[in-house]
Amino acid sequence: MRVYRSRHLIRPDLQAHINSGALLGNVRNLKSLCKPATKFCAVIKANAYGHGISETVNILQKADVDFFAVASIYEAIDIAELTAEQSILILESVNVASGVDQISLCAKNGWHCVIASIGALEFVATSLSGSDMVLDLHVNVESGMGRCGIDPEQANLLIEKIQKCDNTRLAGIYTHLATADEEDLSYAWQQLEAFNAFLAANDLAGREDIIIHAANSAATIKMPESHFDMVRCGISMYGYYSRRMKSPPIELVPVMKLQAPIVQLKTIGAGHSVSYGRSFTAGRETRLAVVPLGYADGYFRSLSNKAKMKVGSCVANVIGRVCMDQLLIDVTDVADAAIGQMVTIIDDDHDSPCGVYALSSLAETICYEILTCVHAHVNRIVH
């Protein structure tokens, strides 16, 4: 038998089911909160938040999407041949460590880049000098995120220099809100006030030749004043409010369901322990099932002896330590549990005991991390 090997291993039995209707519906519902002319930027970094970047881009060709936002040039290269009419926005700031060839590639392909320093602009100008290529730049203005933006006092000088450079074009001005997903929005409003003051001081508001943007998913939903010319939606596009909302203005439907099969069944007696560290000891005769998925596949070890999964309509407890590539569930009370039966690991139901909100609470993290950790070798199946 001839064996074919690939650098991109996909396990067909680890299945992430991607609901294209839910994804498209979430985009429509998010856009319904905006004015008709507002552009929509679909954030697909980190393998589309674990949903599969190529699968997600292909689905979103059917949606009214203006931009795809990626983290790096490498993600831009990955989706370049998949994008039809949408532009690509690379969120990682251009810097002097970027290769000259990268700057040229971005300009040649018309990809929009973020910039946040005068030194980076000088590097871009040098990289493109003598050519007729022009790089579209979005200036990241610091308004309180305290991360990658340029201080307003320097941002106006950077903008002036961009507009005077033959090889650069001012394509956008933006900021990023640090607390829009919190219940207390007072700091987010302060950021927005600072950003508006910067726009007014530099006569940028209302210019038709640049895109002004500030809203992430949470701000798109809760702060319409932050929409400006474009909204950037990530987590909510995939079906989640950054944190659960009591009375959300729109419905969001989870896009992904993660499943894997039972590969072994065995019965242990009362008093027997299972897995590393003997962290679980059976209090009764227990039928357990082995599921071929573990922390190497993106399922957190911290969920050991805490999380639940679904076998059909029945709920089963995760027992013992989650291992690198397998884990155990208690199926004593699941009468029809069988080898080959699919187990739901991450459910596409907000209220499910193995939904993303439940898992993120148990792991003391955020829903973003649960989703983005689903490994690339998991088979994405689009429905």
C-alpha positions as CSV (number, residue, x, y, z in Angstrom):
1,M,0.0,0.0,0.0
2,R,1.3,3.4,-1.0
3,V,1.3,6.0,1.8
4,Y,0.7,9.6,1.0
5,R,1.9,12.2,3.5
6,S,0.9,15.8,3.8
7,R,2.2,18.7,5.9
8,H,-1.5,19.4,6.7
9,L,-2.8,16.4,8.7
10,I,-6.5,16.3,9.1
11,R,-8.2,13.7,11.3
12,P,-11.5,12.9,9.6
13,D,-13.0,11.5,12.8
14,L,-12.5,14.7,14.8
15,Q,-15.3,16.8,13.3
16,A,-16.1,20.5,13.6
17,H,-19.4,21.0,11.9
18,I,-19.7,24.5,10.5
19,N,-23.2,25.8,10.0
20,S,-23.0,28.2,7.0
21,G,-26.6,29.4,7.5
22,A,-25.8,30.4,11.1
23,L,-22.7,32.3,10.0
24,L,-24.5,34.2,7.2
25,G,-27.5,34.9,9.5
26,N,-25.2,36.3,12.2
27,V,-23.6,38.6,9.7
28,R,-27.1,39.8,8.5
29,N,-28.2,40.4,12.1
30,L,-25.1,42.4,13.0
31,K,-25.4,44.5,9.8
32,S,-29.0,45.2,10.8
33,L,-27.7,47.2,13.7
34,C,-25.8,49.5,11.3
35,K,-26.7,52.2,8.8
36,P,-26.9,50.8,5.2
37,A,-23.7,52.5,4.1
38,T,-21.6,51.1,7.0
39,K,-18.9,48.7,5.8
40,F,-18.6,45.3,7.4
41,C,-15.2,43.9,8.2
42,A,-15.2,40.2,9.0
43,V,-12.4,39.3,11.4
44,I,-11.1,35.9,10.4
45,K,-7.7,35.8,12.2
46,A,-6.7,32.7,14.3
47,N,-8.1,30.3,11.7
48,A,-11.4,32.2,11.8
49,Y,-11.6,31.9,15.6
50,G,-11.1,28.1,15.2
51,H,-13.8,27.7,12.6
52,G,-11.4,27.2,9.6
53,I,-10.2,30.2,7.7
54,S,-10.7,28.9,4.2
55,E,-14.1,27.4,5.0
56,T,-15.2,30.7,6.6
57,V,-14.0,32.9,3.7
58,N,-15.7,30.7,1.2
59,I,-19.0,30.9,3.1
60,L,-18.8,34.7,3.5
61,Q,-18.5,35.2,-0.3
62,K,-22.3,34.9,-0.1
63,A,-22.5,37.7,2.5
64,D,-22.3,41.4,2.1
65,V,-18.8,41.7,3.5
66,D,-16.4,44.5,2.5
67,F,-13.2,43.5,4.3
68,F,-11.5,40.4,5.7
69,A,-9.3,41.3,8.7
70,V,-6.4,39.0,9.4
71,A,-3.7,39.1,12.1
72,S,-0.6,38.8,9.8
73,I,0.6,38.9,6.2
74,Y,0.9,35.1,6.4
75,E,-2.9,34.8,6.9
76,A,-3.4,37.3,4.1
77,I,-1.3,35.1,1.8
78,D,-3.3,32.0,2.9
79,I,-6.6,33.5,1.8
80,A,-5.5,35.7,-1.1
81,E,-6.8,33.3,-3.8
82,L,-10.1,32.8,-2.0
83,T,-11.2,36.4,-1.7
84,A,-13.3,37.7,-4.6
85,E,-14.3,41.3,-4.2
86,Q,-13.3,41.9,-0.6
87,S,-10.2,43.8,0.6
88,I,-7.9,42.4,3.2
89,L,-6.9,44.4,6.3
90,I,-3.8,43.1,8.1
91,L,-4.1,44.1,11.8
92,E,-0.4,43.5,12.8
93,S,1.3,46.9,12.5
94,V,3.9,47.4,9.8
95,N,7.3,47.6,11.5
96,V,11.0,47.7,10.6
97,A,11.3,43.9,11.2
98,S,9.0,43.3,8.3
99,G,10.8,42.3,5.1
100,V,11.0,44.6,2.2
101,D,9.4,41.9,0.1
102,Q,6.5,41.8,2.5
103,I,5.8,45.5,2.0
104,S,6.0,45.1,-1.7
105,L,3.7,42.1,-1.6
106,C,1.1,44.0,0.4
107,A,1.2,47.0,-2.0
108,K,1.2,44.8,-5.1
109,N,-1.9,43.0,-3.9
110,G,-3.7,46.0,-2.6
111,W,-3.8,44.7,1.0
112,H,-4.5,47.4,3.6
113,C,-2.0,47.6,6.4
114,V,-2.0,49.1,9.9
115,I,0.7,51.6,10.9
116,A,1.5,53.1,14.3
117,S,4.9,54.8,14.1
118,I,6.8,57.3,12.0
119,G,9.7,54.9,11.9
120,A,7.6,52.3,10.3
121,L,6.4,54.8,7.6
122,E,10.0,55.7,6.8
123,F,10.7,52.0,6.3
124,V,7.7,51.6,4.0
125,A,8.8,54.7,2.0
126,T,12.3,53.3,1.6
127,S,11.0,49.8,0.7
128,L,8.8,51.2,-2.1
129,S,11.0,54.0,-3.3
130,G,11.6,54.1,-7.0
131,S,8.5,52.0,-7.7
132,D,5.0,53.1,-8.7
133,M,3.4,50.9,-6.0
134,V,1.2,52.5,-3.3
135,L,0.5,50.9,0.1
136,D,-2.9,51.6,1.7
137,L,-2.4,52.4,5.4
138,H,-4.7,52.6,8.4
139,V,-3.4,54.6,11.3
140,N,-4.1,53.0,14.7
141,V,-4.7,55.9,17.1
142,E,-4.2,55.2,20.8
143,S,-7.4,56.2,22.7
144,G,-6.9,54.0,25.8
145,M,-6.2,50.5,24.8
146,G,-2.6,50.9,25.8
147,R,-1.3,48.4,23.3
148,C,-0.2,49.1,19.7
149,G,-1.6,52.5,18.8
150,I,0.2,55.7,18.2
151,D,-0.4,58.6,20.7
152,P,-2.7,61.3,19.2
153,E,0.1,63.9,19.5
154,Q,2.2,61.9,17.1
155,A,-0.6,60.5,15.0
156,N,-1.4,63.8,13.3
157,L,2.3,64.1,12.2
158,L,2.2,60.5,10.9
159,I,-0.9,61.3,8.9
160,E,0.7,64.3,7.3
161,K,3.7,62.3,6.3
162,I,1.6,59.5,4.9
163,Q,-0.3,62.0,2.7
164,K,2.9,63.5,1.4
165,C,4.6,60.2,0.5
166,D,4.2,59.2,-3.1
167,N,4.1,55.5,-2.2
168,T,1.5,55.5,0.6
169,R,-2.1,56.4,0.8
170,L,-4.1,57.2,3.9
171,A,-6.9,54.6,3.7
172,G,-8.2,54.5,7.2
173,I,-8.1,55.9,10.8
174,Y,-9.1,53.6,13.6
175,T,-8.9,52.8,17.3
176,H,-9.6,49.8,19.4
177,L,-12.0,49.7,22.4
178,A,-10.6,47.9,25.5
179,T,-13.8,47.5,27.5
180,A,-16.7,47.4,25.1
181,D,-17.5,43.9,26.2
182,E,-17.9,44.9,29.9
183,E,-21.2,45.7,31.5
184,D,-19.7,49.0,32.6
185,L,-19.1,51.0,29.4
186,S,-17.9,54.2,31.0
187,Y,-14.2,53.6,29.9
188,A,-15.3,52.7,26.4
189,W,-17.3,56.0,26.1
190,Q,-14.2,57.9,27.3
191,Q,-12.2,56.2,24.5
192,L,-14.8,57.1,22.0
193,E,-14.8,60.7,23.2
194,A,-11.0,60.8,22.8
195,F,-11.2,59.3,19.3
196,N,-13.9,61.8,18.2
197,A,-11.8,64.7,19.6
198,F,-8.8,63.5,17.6
199,L,-10.9,63.2,14.4
200,A,-12.3,66.7,14.9
201,A,-9.0,68.3,15.7
202,N,-7.5,67.0,12.5
203,D,-10.5,67.5,10.2
204,L,-10.8,63.8,9.5
205,A,-14.5,63.3,10.2
206,G,-16.6,63.1,7.1
207,R,-13.8,62.6,4.7
208,E,-14.9,60.2,1.9
209,D,-11.4,59.1,1.0
210,I,-10.7,57.4,4.3
211,I,-12.5,54.7,6.4
212,I,-13.0,55.5,10.0
213,H,-13.6,52.6,12.3
214,A,-13.6,51.7,16.0
215,A,-16.3,49.1,16.7
216,N,-15.5,45.5,17.6
217,S,-18.3,43.0,18.0
218,A,-19.4,44.2,21.4
219,A,-19.4,47.9,20.3
220,T,-21.3,47.0,17.2
221,I,-24.0,45.5,19.3
222,K,-24.0,48.0,22.2
223,M,-22.5,51.3,21.0
224,P,-24.0,52.5,17.7
225,E,-22.2,55.8,18.1
226,S,-18.9,53.8,17.5
227,H,-19.9,52.4,14.1
228,F,-18.5,55.3,11.9
229,D,-17.7,54.0,8.4
230,M,-17.1,50.4,9.2
231,V,-17.5,47.8,12.0
232,R,-15.1,45.0,12.7
233,C,-16.9,41.9,13.9
234,G,-15.2,38.7,15.1
235,I,-16.6,36.7,18.0
236,S,-20.2,37.7,17.3
237,M,-20.0,36.6,13.7
238,Y,-19.4,33.1,15.0
239,G,-22.4,33.2,17.2
240,Y,-21.3,34.7,20.6
241,Y,-21.7,37.8,22.5
242,S,-18.3,38.6,24.1
243,R,-20.0,37.7,27.3
244,R,-23.6,36.5,27.8
245,M,-26.2,39.3,27.5
246,K,-29.6,39.1,29.3
247,S,-31.6,40.9,26.6
248,P,-29.5,41.0,23.4
249,P,-30.8,43.2,20.6
250,I,-30.2,40.5,18.0
251,E,-30.0,36.8,18.0
252,L,-26.7,35.1,17.4
253,V,-26.5,31.4,16.6
254,P,-23.3,29.4,17.4
255,V,-21.7,28.3,14.1
256,M,-19.6,25.3,15.2
257,K,-20.3,21.9,16.8
258,L,-17.3,19.8,17.7
259,Q,-17.7,16.0,17.8
260,A,-15.6,12.9,18.1
261,P,-16.4,9.1,18.2
262,I,-16.3,6.7,21.1
263,V,-13.4,4.3,20.3
264,Q,-13.5,2.1,23.4
265,L,-15.9,1.0,26.1
266,K,-14.9,-0.6,29.4
267,T,-16.4,-1.2,32.8
268,I,-14.6,-0.7,36.1
269,G,-15.6,-1.6,39.6
270,A,-16.3,0.7,42.5
271,G,-13.0,1.9,44.0
272,H,-11.0,1.8,40.8
273,S,-9.3,5.0,39.6
274,V,-8.8,6.3,36.1
275,S,-6.2,8.2,34.1
276,Y,-3.1,10.2,35.2
277,G,-2.8,11.1,38.9
278,R,-5.8,9.0,39.8
279,S,-7.9,12.1,40.1
280,F,-11.2,10.2,39.7
281,T,-12.1,7.1,41.6
282,A,-15.4,5.3,40.8
283,G,-18.0,5.3,43.5
284,R,-20.0,2.6,41.7
285,E,-19.5,0.1,38.9
286,T,-18.9,2.5,36.1
287,R,-19.0,2.1,32.3
288,L,-16.6,4.5,30.7
289,A,-16.0,5.5,27.1
290,V,-12.7,6.6,25.5
291,V,-12.9,9.6,23.2
292,P,-9.8,10.3,21.0
293,L,-9.4,14.0,21.7
294,G,-7.4,15.8,24.3
295,Y,-5.4,18.9,25.1
296,A,-3.3,18.5,21.9
297,D,-6.5,18.9,20.0
298,G,-7.4,22.1,21.9
299,Y,-9.6,20.6,24.7
300,F,-8.3,22.1,27.9
301,R,-6.7,19.9,30.6
302,S,-8.3,22.2,33.2
303,L,-11.7,20.7,32.2
304,S,-10.7,17.4,33.8
305,N,-13.4,16.1,36.1
306,K,-15.5,19.2,35.5
307,A,-16.9,19.3,32.0
308,K,-19.8,17.5,30.4
309,M,-20.3,16.1,27.0
310,K,-23.4,14.8,25.1
311,V,-23.9,11.3,23.8
312,G,-27.1,11.6,21.8
313,S,-29.5,13.4,24.1
314,C,-27.8,12.2,27.3
315,V,-25.2,14.1,29.3
316,A,-22.0,12.4,30.3
317,N,-19.4,13.6,32.7
318,V,-15.7,13.9,31.8
319,I,-13.9,11.8,34.3
320,G,-10.2,11.7,35.1
321,R,-7.5,13.8,33.7
322,V,-7.8,15.0,30.1
323,C,-4.8,13.5,28.3
324,M,-2.8,14.7,25.3
325,D,-5.0,13.0,22.7
326,Q,-7.8,11.2,24.6
327,L,-10.2,11.5,27.5
328,L,-12.8,9.5,29.3
329,I,-16.5,10.1,29.9
330,D,-18.9,8.3,32.2
331,V,-21.6,6.5,30.1
332,T,-23.0,4.3,32.8
333,D,-26.4,5.9,32.4
334,V,-26.2,6.1,28.6
335,A,-28.0,2.9,27.7
336,D,-27.2,3.0,24.0
337,A,-23.6,4.1,24.1
338,A,-21.7,2.3,21.4
339,I,-18.3,2.3,19.7
340,G,-18.3,4.7,16.8
341,Q,-21.1,6.8,18.3
342,M,-20.4,10.5,18.0
343,V,-20.0,12.5,21.2
344,T,-20.7,16.2,21.2
345,I,-17.7,18.0,22.8
346,I,-18.6,21.6,22.0
347,D,-22.3,22.1,21.4
348,D,-23.8,24.7,19.1
349,D,-26.4,25.7,21.8
350,H,-25.8,28.6,24.1
351,D,-27.6,26.8,27.0
352,S,-26.0,23.4,26.5
353,P,-23.9,22.0,29.4
354,C,-21.1,21.6,26.8
355,G,-21.7,24.9,25.1
356,V,-18.9,27.4,24.8
357,Y,-20.2,29.6,27.6
358,A,-20.4,26.6,30.0
359,L,-16.9,25.5,29.0
360,S,-15.3,28.9,29.3
361,S,-16.9,29.3,32.7
362,L,-15.5,26.0,33.9
363,A,-12.0,26.8,32.5
364,E,-12.1,30.3,33.9
365,T,-11.4,31.8,30.5
366,I,-13.3,33.5,27.7
367,C,-15.3,32.0,24.8
368,Y,-12.6,33.2,22.3
369,E,-10.0,30.9,23.8
370,I,-12.3,27.8,23.8
371,L,-13.0,28.4,20.1
372,T,-9.5,29.4,18.8
373,C,-7.9,26.4,20.5
374,V,-9.7,23.9,18.3
375,H,-6.8,22.5,16.4
376,A,-6.3,23.0,12.7
377,H,-6.1,19.2,12.2
378,V,-9.7,18.8,13.2
379,N,-11.9,18.1,10.1
380,R,-14.1,21.2,9.3
381,I,-17.3,20.0,7.7
382,V,-19.4,22.8,6.1
383,H,-23.2,22.4,6.1
